[in-house]
Amino acid sequence: EISEAQEPEEVLHQRHKRSLEDDILISTEDRQEIASCNSILTFSSRLKEPRQMSDELDLHITFNTNDVPWDLSLAHAMLRIYKQPSIKEMGNNLTVSIYRRLLSSQDGSYRILRSLNTTTSYKGWLEFNLTQTLHSWLLNKSLLPRHALRISIGDSQLSAVGAGLVPPQRTRSNLEPYIVGYFNGPELLVKIQKLRFKRDLHKRRATSTLPNRLPPPPELYKPPQSCERLNFTVDFKELQMHNWVIAPKKFEAYFCGGGCNFPLGTNMNATNHAIVQTLMHLKQPHLPKPCCVPTVLGAITILRYLNEDIIDLTKYQNAVAKECG
């Protein structure tokens, strides 16, 4: 566990330009982070209640870290705050500082985490490394419903909002502060499977008292003569997952079906084991034929809600059948 004493001291950074006028908002560093992780979570911010603010010049924001799966390992996290040009002062230097509320403090004390140099005329995203802080929040997420940060402008009479920092809005905005966290974790859809099982269990219990009515028999699947890839569409609405899966609404997973009969042609992508098993089946029919299975699998990326404040983008490997044999 990381203690507050291990939090990094104040560090001055050069501003990182990431403007909305750019054609591409994803930087090279972003692409490297995305490639190295399989889950990306964004934590939207909320404005702290005005009656709880001790300094009107500062911007107080909070984050919800509940519902983050325990088996995710944080690799990197960044706080991003959008800055508009200040209309009160132009061309002056500013220092934007981020403070974290101490979990062990009874009087709501804050400790400085990061500082960044910018100017009043700058327009674009300001970025702060928040890896250790988010890690600590996740370890202690049961202690507080929301975790607080304070943003202030040093050596200036300007308020944070007066300096051009965009605060959280009542309605969601593309410019409000947020934290992006890059994680690594299990790539299997185990959680989705468990959620579906629980939902089916409740449904079966609810309908167990109803008169037994046999559903119409499904159409029988008729496999093709030889092994090939067949169409198979996964529809999240049919799985009753459409309320929290943002995208894709459906995707082609495909499946492999058909017989693996002698002789196995080159188009069958047969392994040596499958070829030997086919020959043995000819001599000993009680031995099964080889099965038609995926030989090449691809990935699917799913964007979903963890809760109203957290969005998860996860890449699941081995979810799409690319080739069969």
Contacts in CASP RR format, 6 or more apart in sequence:
PFRMAT RR
TARGET T0000
AUTHOR 0000-0000-0000
METHOD contacts of the structure
MODEL  1
EISEAQEPEEVLHQRHKRSLEDDILISTEDRQEIASCNSILTFSSRLKEP
RQMSDELDLHITFNTNDVPWDLSLAHAMLRIYKQPSIKEMGNNLTVSIYR
RLLSSQDGSYRILRSLNTTTSYKGWLEFNLTQTLHSWLLNKSLLPRHALR
ISIGDSQLSAVGAGLVPPQRTRSNLEPYIVGYFNGPELLVKIQKLRFKRD
LHKRRATSTLPNRLPPPPELYKPPQSCERLNFTVDFKELQMHNWVIAPKK
FEAYFCGGGCNFPLGTNMNATNHAIVQTLMHLKQPHLPKPCCVPTVLGAI
TILRYLNEDIIDLTKYQNAVAKECG
1 139 0 8 1.000
2 132 0 8 1.000
2 135 0 8 1.000
2 136 0 8 1.000
2 139 0 8 1.000
4 102 0 8 1.000
4 103 0 8 1.000
4 104 0 8 1.000
4 111 0 8 1.000
4 136 0 8 1.000
6 132 0 8 1.000
7 100 0 8 1.000
7 111 0 8 1.000
7 113 0 8 1.000
7 132 0 8 1.000
7 133 0 8 1.000
7 136 0 8 1.000
8 113 0 8 1.000
8 114 0 8 1.000
8 129 0 8 1.000
8 132 0 8 1.000
9 112 0 8 1.000
10 97 0 8 1.000
10 112 0 8 1.000
10 113 0 8 1.000
10 114 0 8 1.000
10 115 0 8 1.000
11 114 0 8 1.000
11 115 0 8 1.000
12 95 0 8 1.000
12 115 0 8 1.000
12 116 0 8 1.000
12 117 0 8 1.000
13 114 0 8 1.000
13 115 0 8 1.000
13 116 0 8 1.000
13 117 0 8 1.000
13 128 0 8 1.000
14 116 0 8 1.000
14 117 0 8 1.000
15 116 0 8 1.000
15 117 0 8 1.000
15 118 0 8 1.000
15 122 0 8 1.000
15 126 0 8 1.000
16 125 0 8 1.000
16 126 0 8 1.000
16 127 0 8 1.000
17 124 0 8 1.000
17 125 0 8 1.000
18 25 0 8 1.000
18 27 0 8 1.000
18 80 0 8 1.000
18 124 0 8 1.000
18 125 0 8 1.000
18 127 0 8 1.000
19 123 0 8 1.000
19 124 0 8 1.000
19 125 0 8 1.000
20 124 0 8 1.000
20 175 0 8 1.000
26 34 0 8 1.000
33 75 0 8 1.000
33 76 0 8 1.000
33 182 0 8 1.000
34 40 0 8 1.000
34 182 0 8 1.000
36 75 0 8 1.000
36 182 0 8 1.000
37 75 0 8 1.000
37 76 0 8 1.000
37 182 0 8 1.000
37 183 0 8 1.000
37 184 0 8 1.000
38 183 0 8 1.000
38 184 0 8 1.000
38 185 0 8 1.000
38 187 0 8 1.000
38 314 0 8 1.000
38 315 0 8 1.000
38 316 0 8 1.000
38 317 0 8 1.000
39 72 0 8 1.000
39 182 0 8 1.000
39 183 0 8 1.000
39 184 0 8 1.000
39 185 0 8 1.000
39 312 0 8 1.000
39 313 0 8 1.000
39 314 0 8 1.000
39 315 0 8 1.000
40 180 0 8 1.000
40 181 0 8 1.000
40 182 0 8 1.000
40 183 0 8 1.000
40 312 0 8 1.000
40 313 0 8 1.000
40 314 0 8 1.000
41 68 0 8 1.000
41 72 0 8 1.000
41 180 0 8 1.000
41 181 0 8 1.000
41 183 0 8 1.000
41 306 0 8 1.000
41 310 0 8 1.000
41 311 0 8 1.000
41 312 0 8 1.000
41 313 0 8 1.000
42 178 0 8 1.000
42 179 0 8 1.000
42 180 0 8 1.000
42 181 0 8 1.000
42 310 0 8 1.000
42 311 0 8 1.000
42 313 0 8 1.000
43 63 0 8 1.000
43 64 0 8 1.000
43 65 0 8 1.000
43 134 0 8 1.000
43 178 0 8 1.000
43 179 0 8 1.000
43 180 0 8 1.000
43 181 0 8 1.000
43 309 0 8 1.000
43 310 0 8 1.000
44 63 0 8 1.000
44 168 0 8 1.000
44 172 0 8 1.000
44 176 0 8 1.000
44 178 0 8 1.000
44 309 0 8 1.000
44 310 0 8 1.000
44 311 0 8 1.000
45 61 0 8 1.000
45 62 0 8 1.000
45 63 0 8 1.000
45 168 0 8 1.000
45 176 0 8 1.000
45 177 0 8 1.000
45 178 0 8 1.000
45 179 0 8 1.000
46 61 0 8 1.000
46 62 0 8 1.000
46 63 0 8 1.000
46 64 0 8 1.000
46 146 0 8 1.000
46 168 0 8 1.000
46 309 0 8 1.000
47 60 0 8 1.000
47 61 0 8 1.000
47 62 0 8 1.000
47 167 0 8 1.000
47 168 0 8 1.000
48 60 0 8 1.000
48 61 0 8 1.000
48 62 0 8 1.000
48 148 0 8 1.000
52 60 0 8 1.000
53 60 0 8 1.000
55 150 0 8 1.000
55 152 0 8 1.000
56 159 0 8 1.000
57 152 0 8 1.000
57 153 0 8 1.000
57 158 0 8 1.000
57 159 0 8 1.000
57 160 0 8 1.000
58 150 0 8 1.000
58 151 0 8 1.000
58 152 0 8 1.000
58 159 0 8 1.000
58 160 0 8 1.000
59 150 0 8 1.000
59 151 0 8 1.000
59 152 0 8 1.000
59 159 0 8 1.000
59 160 0 8 1.000
59 161 0 8 1.000
59 165 0 8 1.000
59 167 0 8 1.000
60 148 0 8 1.000
60 149 0 8 1.000
60 150 0 8 1.000
60 151 0 8 1.000
61 148 0 8 1.000
61 149 0 8 1.000
61 151 0 8 1.000
61 167 0 8 1.000
61 168 0 8 1.000
61 177 0 8 1.000
62 146 0 8 1.000
62 147 0 8 1.000
62 148 0 8 1.000
62 149 0 8 1.000
63 137 0 8 1.000
63 146 0 8 1.000
63 147 0 8 1.000
63 149 0 8 1.000
63 179 0 8 1.000
63 309 0 8 1.000
64 145 0 8 1.000
64 146 0 8 1.000
64 307 0 8 1.000
64 309 0 8 1.000
64 310 0 8 1.000
65 134 0 8 1.000
65 137 0 8 1.000
65 138 0 8 1.000
65 141 0 8 1.000
65 147 0 8 1.000
65 310 0 8 1.000
66 141 0 8 1.000
66 145 0 8 1.000
66 307 0 8 1.000
67 306 0 8 1.000
67 307 0 8 1.000
67 310 0 8 1.000
68 138 0 8 1.000
68 141 0 8 1.000
68 306 0 8 1.000
68 310 0 8 1.000
69 185 0 8 1.000
69 191 0 8 1.000
71 185 0 8 1.000
71 186 0 8 1.000
72 183 0 8 1.000
72 184 0 8 1.000
72 185 0 8 1.000
73 183 0 8 1.000
73 184 0 8 1.000
73 185 0 8 1.000
74 131 0 8 1.000
74 134 0 8 1.000
74 135 0 8 1.000
74 138 0 8 1.000
74 181 0 8 1.000
74 182 0 8 1.000
74 183 0 8 1.000
75 131 0 8 1.000
75 181 0 8 1.000
75 182 0 8 1.000
75 183 0 8 1.000
75 184 0 8 1.000
76 129 0 8 1.000
76 131 0 8 1.000
76 181 0 8 1.000
76 182 0 8 1.000
77 129 0 8 1.000
77 130 0 8 1.000
77 131 0 8 1.000
77 133 0 8 1.000
77 134 0 8 1.000
77 135 0 8 1.000
77 179 0 8 1.000
77 180 0 8 1.000
77 181 0 8 1.000
77 182 0 8 1.000
78 127 0 8 1.000
78 128 0 8 1.000
78 129 0 8 1.000
78 130 0 8 1.000
78 179 0 8 1.000
78 180 0 8 1.000
78 181 0 8 1.000
79 98 0 8 1.000
79 114 0 8 1.000
79 127 0 8 1.000
79 128 0 8 1.000
79 130 0 8 1.000
79 149 0 8 1.000
79 177 0 8 1.000
79 178 0 8 1.000
79 179 0 8 1.000
80 125 0 8 1.000
80 126 0 8 1.000
80 127 0 8 1.000
80 128 0 8 1.000
80 177 0 8 1.000
80 178 0 8 1.000
80 179 0 8 1.000
80 180 0 8 1.000
81 96 0 8 1.000
81 125 0 8 1.000
81 126 0 8 1.000
81 128 0 8 1.000
81 151 0 8 1.000
81 165 0 8 1.000
81 166 0 8 1.000
81 177 0 8 1.000
82 124 0 8 1.000
82 125 0 8 1.000
82 126 0 8 1.000
82 165 0 8 1.000
82 166 0 8 1.000
82 175 0 8 1.000
82 176 0 8 1.000
82 177 0 8 1.000
83 96 0 8 1.000
83 118 0 8 1.000
83 122 0 8 1.000
83 123 0 8 1.000
83 124 0 8 1.000
83 125 0 8 1.000
83 126 0 8 1.000
83 163 0 8 1.000
83 164 0 8 1.000
83 165 0 8 1.000
83 166 0 8 1.000
84 123 0 8 1.000
84 164 0 8 1.000
84 165 0 8 1.000
84 166 0 8 1.000
85 120 0 8 1.000
85 121 0 8 1.000
85 122 0 8 1.000
85 123 0 8 1.000
85 164 0 8 1.000
86 120 0 8 1.000
86 121 0 8 1.000
86 158 0 8 1.000
86 162 0 8 1.000
86 163 0 8 1.000
86 164 0 8 1.000
87 162 0 8 1.000
88 120 0 8 1.000
88 158 0 8 1.000
88 162 0 8 1.000
89 120 0 8 1.000
89 158 0 8 1.000
90 120 0 8 1.000
90 121 0 8 1.000
91 119 0 8 1.000
91 120 0 8 1.000
91 121 0 8 1.000
92 119 0 8 1.000
92 120 0 8 1.000
92 156 0 8 1.000
93 117 0 8 1.000
93 118 0 8 1.000
93 119 0 8 1.000
93 120 0 8 1.000
94 117 0 8 1.000
94 118 0 8 1.000
94 119 0 8 1.000
94 120 0 8 1.000
94 153 0 8 1.000
94 154 0 8 1.000
94 156 0 8 1.000
94 158 0 8 1.000
94 163 0 8 1.000
95 115 0 8 1.000
95 116 0 8 1.000
95 117 0 8 1.000
95 118 0 8 1.000
95 153 0 8 1.000
95 154 0 8 1.000
95 155 0 8 1.000
96 115 0 8 1.000
96 116 0 8 1.000
96 118 0 8 1.000
96 126 0 8 1.000
96 151 0 8 1.000
96 152 0 8 1.000
96 153 0 8 1.000
96 154 0 8 1.000
96 160 0 8 1.000
96 163 0 8 1.000
96 165 0 8 1.000
97 112 0 8 1.000
97 114 0 8 1.000
97 115 0 8 1.000
97 116 0 8 1.000
97 151 0 8 1.000
97 152 0 8 1.000
97 153 0 8 1.000
97 154 0 8 1.000
98 112 0 8 1.000
98 113 0 8 1.000
98 114 0 8 1.000
98 115 0 8 1.000
98 128 0 8 1.000
98 130 0 8 1.000
98 149 0 8 1.000
98 150 0 8 1.000
98 151 0 8 1.000
99 110 0 8 1.000
99 111 0 8 1.000
99 112 0 8 1.000
99 113 0 8 1.000
99 149 0 8 1.000
99 150 0 8 1.000
99 151 0 8 1.000
99 152 0 8 1.000
100 110 0 8 1.000
100 111 0 8 1.000
100 113 0 8 1.000
100 133 0 8 1.000
100 147 0 8 1.000
100 148 0 8 1.000
100 149 0 8 1.000
100 150 0 8 1.000
101 108 0 8 1.000
101 109 0 8 1.000
101 110 0 8 1.000
101 147 0 8 1.000
101 148 0 8 1.000
101 149 0 8 1.000
101 150 0 8 1.000
102 108 0 8 1.000
102 109 0 8 1.000
102 110 0 8 1.000
102 111 0 8 1.000
103 136 0 8 1.000
103 140 0 8 1.000
103 143 0 8 1.000
103 144 0 8 1.000
110 150 0 8 1.000
113 128 0 8 1.000
113 130 0 8 1.000
113 133 0 8 1.000
113 149 0 8 1.000
114 128 0 8 1.000
114 129 0 8 1.000
114 130 0 8 1.000
116 126 0 8 1.000
116 127 0 8 1.000
116 128 0 8 1.000
118 126 0 8 1.000
120 158 0 8 1.000
120 163 0 8 1.000
126 165 0 8 1.000
130 179 0 8 1.000
134 179 0 8 1.000
134 181 0 8 1.000
137 147 0 8 1.000
141 147 0 8 1.000
151 160 0 8 1.000
151 165 0 8 1.000
151 177 0 8 1.000
152 160 0 8 1.000
153 159 0 8 1.000
153 160 0 8 1.000
153 163 0 8 1.000
156 163 0 8 1.000
160 167 0 8 1.000
161 167 0 8 1.000
166 173 0 8 1.000
166 175 0 8 1.000
166 176 0 8 1.000
166 177 0 8 1.000
167 176 0 8 1.000
167 177 0 8 1.000
168 176 0 8 1.000
168 177 0 8 1.000
169 176 0 8 1.000
187 315 0 8 1.000
187 316 0 8 1.000
187 317 0 8 1.000
187 318 0 8 1.000
188 316 0 8 1.000
189 316 0 8 1.000
189 319 0 8 1.000
192 241 0 8 1.000
195 241 0 8 1.000
196 239 0 8 1.000
196 240 0 8 1.000
196 241 0 8 1.000
199 240 0 8 1.000
223 257 0 8 1.000
223 258 0 8 1.000
223 259 0 8 1.000
224 230 0 8 1.000
224 257 0 8 1.000
224 258 0 8 1.000
224 259 0 8 1.000
225 258 0 8 1.000
225 259 0 8 1.000
225 261 0 8 1.000
226 258 0 8 1.000
226 259 0 8 1.000
226 260 0 8 1.000
226 261 0 8 1.000
226 268 0 8 1.000
227 256 0 8 1.000
227 257 0 8 1.000
227 258 0 8 1.000
227 259 0 8 1.000
227 260 0 8 1.000
227 268 0 8 1.000
227 292 0 8 1.000
227 324 0 8 1.000
227 325 0 8 1.000
228 256 0 8 1.000
228 257 0 8 1.000
228 258 0 8 1.000
228 292 0 8 1.000
228 324 0 8 1.000
229 254 0 8 1.000
229 255 0 8 1.000
229 256 0 8 1.000
229 257 0 8 1.000
229 321 0 8 1.000
229 323 0 8 1.000
229 324 0 8 1.000
230 254 0 8 1.000
230 255 0 8 1.000
230 256 0 8 1.000
230 257 0 8 1.000
231 252 0 8 1.000
231 254 0 8 1.000
232 252 0 8 1.000
232 253 0 8 1.000
232 254 0 8 1.000
232 255 0 8 1.000
232 321 0 8 1.000
233 250 0 8 1.000
233 251 0 8 1.000
233 252 0 8 1.000
233 253 0 8 1.000
234 250 0 8 1.000
234 251 0 8 1.000
234 252 0 8 1.000
234 253 0 8 1.000
235 249 0 8 1.000
235 250 0 8 1.000
236 242 0 8 1.000
236 245 0 8 1.000
236 248 0 8 1.000
236 249 0 8 1.000
236 250 0 8 1.000
237 249 0 8 1.000
237 250 0 8 1.000
242 249 0 8 1.000
244 304 0 8 1.000
244 305 0 8 1.000
245 302 0 8 1.000
245 303 0 8 1.000
245 304 0 8 1.000
246 303 0 8 1.000
246 304 0 8 1.000
246 305 0 8 1.000
246 311 0 8 1.000
247 302 0 8 1.000
247 303 0 8 1.000
248 300 0 8 1.000
248 302 0 8 1.000
251 300 0 8 1.000
251 320 0 8 1.000
252 320 0 8 1.000
253 300 0 8 1.000
253 319 0 8 1.000
253 320 0 8 1.000
253 321 0 8 1.000
254 320 0 8 1.000
254 321 0 8 1.000
254 322 0 8 1.000
255 294 0 8 1.000
255 321 0 8 1.000
256 292 0 8 1.000
256 293 0 8 1.000
256 294 0 8 1.000
256 321 0 8 1.000
256 324 0 8 1.000
256 325 0 8 1.000
257 292 0 8 1.000
257 324 0 8 1.000
258 292 0 8 1.000
259 289 0 8 1.000
259 292 0 8 1.000
260 268 0 8 1.000
260 270 0 8 1.000
260 274 0 8 1.000
260 278 0 8 1.000
260 289 0 8 1.000
260 290 0 8 1.000
260 291 0 8 1.000
260 292 0 8 1.000
260 325 0 8 1.000
261 278 0 8 1.000
261 289 0 8 1.000
262 278 0 8 1.000
262 279 0 8 1.000
262 281 0 8 1.000
262 282 0 8 1.000
263 278 0 8 1.000
264 270 0 8 1.000
264 274 0 8 1.000
264 275 0 8 1.000
264 278 0 8 1.000
264 290 0 8 1.000
268 325 0 8 1.000
269 295 0 8 1.000
269 323 0 8 1.000
269 324 0 8 1.000
269 325 0 8 1.000
270 278 0 8 1.000
270 290 0 8 1.000
270 325 0 8 1.000
273 290 0 8 1.000
274 290 0 8 1.000
274 325 0 8 1.000
277 287 0 8 1.000
277 288 0 8 1.000
277 289 0 8 1.000
277 290 0 8 1.000
278 289 0 8 1.000
278 290 0 8 1.000
280 287 0 8 1.000
281 287 0 8 1.000
281 288 0 8 1.000
281 289 0 8 1.000
292 324 0 8 1.000
292 325 0 8 1.000
293 324 0 8 1.000
293 325 0 8 1.000
294 321 0 8 1.000
294 322 0 8 1.000
294 323 0 8 1.000
294 324 0 8 1.000
294 325 0 8 1.000
295 323 0 8 1.000
295 324 0 8 1.000
295 325 0 8 1.000
296 321 0 8 1.000
296 322 0 8 1.000
296 323 0 8 1.000
297 317 0 8 1.000
297 318 0 8 1.000
297 319 0 8 1.000
297 320 0 8 1.000
297 321 0 8 1.000
297 322 0 8 1.000
298 317 0 8 1.000
298 318 0 8 1.000
298 319 0 8 1.000
298 320 0 8 1.000
298 321 0 8 1.000
298 322 0 8 1.000
299 315 0 8 1.000
299 316 0 8 1.000
299 317 0 8 1.000
299 318 0 8 1.000
299 319 0 8 1.000
299 320 0 8 1.000
300 315 0 8 1.000
300 316 0 8 1.000
300 319 0 8 1.000
300 320 0 8 1.000
301 313 0 8 1.000
301 314 0 8 1.000
301 315 0 8 1.000
301 316 0 8 1.000
302 313 0 8 1.000
302 314 0 8 1.000
302 316 0 8 1.000
303 311 0 8 1.000
303 312 0 8 1.000
303 313 0 8 1.000
304 311 0 8 1.000
304 312 0 8 1.000
304 314 0 8 1.000
305 311 0 8 1.000
305 312 0 8 1.000
306 312 0 8 1.000
END
